[in-house]
Amino acid sequence: MQKPSAPTIADVAAAAGVSLATASRALAGYGRVAAATIDRVRDAADALGYRPNELARSMRIGSTSTIGLVVIADFTNAFFDRVTKAIVDTARTRGYQVIISNTDEEISVEFAAVQTMLDKQVDGILVVPSLHENSDHLLFEQVNGKPVVLLDRYTNDARLSSVTTDDRLGTRRAVDESIALGHRRLGFLISTVGVDGFTDQEPSAMISTVRERVEGFRAGAKAAGGRVLSEQWRFAQDSAQAAEGAIASMLDGPHPPSVVFCSNNDMLIASLRVIAQRGMRVGHDISIVTVDDSPWASAFSPGIAVVARPVEEVGEAAVRLLLERIADPGHDPATVTLPTEFIPRGSLAPPPPSSEN
């Protein structure tokens, strides 16, 4: 049994009683066509179930009305889950669709993902870079002149536009607030790539957001001067086992921290698990702060103190900036840094007196 062929624009023109050229202009929205004729052509297209050939249209007008989003793999992460939705929603209101790819934080996969986006003829690309350095594959000449905007992270190349958040100021504020409450023994649990398990030695290479958070934490501790009795740093790979081992090594030492600062929610969850295993109470026996807010952080008892980032605004700003570059590729690179907010909750409380001896 032969499958019926899909209706063509010639069928639409015949049904509407107009020429092929008029039908094409009416459906594409260009040229001079009377409003009544446009309505008649569109009604005919709807009645026939006609769908335009988007590939042919994109070749004619030089645009596919799509943007590429190259992100890390973990969409369960509160930030990337919400920012992806914001990007998709914002792009849709501007008439664009989003093609999404992930990188697993692997630069070779990022190379391939960007090339796939170019093969799909996207009009521009949003990228969460896997590395702080080695961004040559994102430069104008390498992406066929397509606009690129970095999301959440920046690289050391000033020729690339970016939309990030002021994590350094937010984490500095978290330490300042903790010192003001009387905390003197500080623990820092940092998720980073390039680490096997966990270590107390800071890795030489870190993505920009992690480095900004570390610098903010460290600035707060340094500003406190002699009021800080001890600092414990653990840099852990992004796995539950590594993070739990890292926090356990701090809590089981001779001078455990009275407050732990987590660089993201994965580190927070690992910390809460180990704290519970030791029968400790958050906000009583130990305080804890993390980066990135989430609905469950405020619902947790006690609520988790956070350095909150304006997630939806990041996605919206990235799309706006990319579409500006698509409309006018001649713009100079732009750096957009959105403010963070420290939200104190019950997980950050004055330390028990015994913890500062």
Buried (B, 14 or more C-beta within 10 A) or exposed (E): EEEEEEBBBEBBBBBBEBEEEBBBBBBBEEEEBEEEBBEBBBEBBEEBEBEEEEEEBBEEEEBBBBBBBBBBBBEEBBBBEBBBBBBBBBBEEEEBEBBBBBBEBBBEBBBBBBEBBBEEBBBBBBBBBBBBEBBEBBEEEBBEEBBBBBBBBBBEBEEBBBBBBBBBBBBBBBBBBBBEBBBBBBBBBBBBBEBEEBBEEBBEEBBBBBBBBBBBBBBBBEEBEEEBBBBBBBBBBBBEEBBBBBBBBBBEEEBBBBBBBBBBBBBBBBBBBBBEEEEEEBBEBBBBBBBBBBEEBEEBEBBBBBBBBBBBBBBBBBBBBBBBBBEEEEEEBEEBBBEBBBBBBBBBBBBBEEBBE
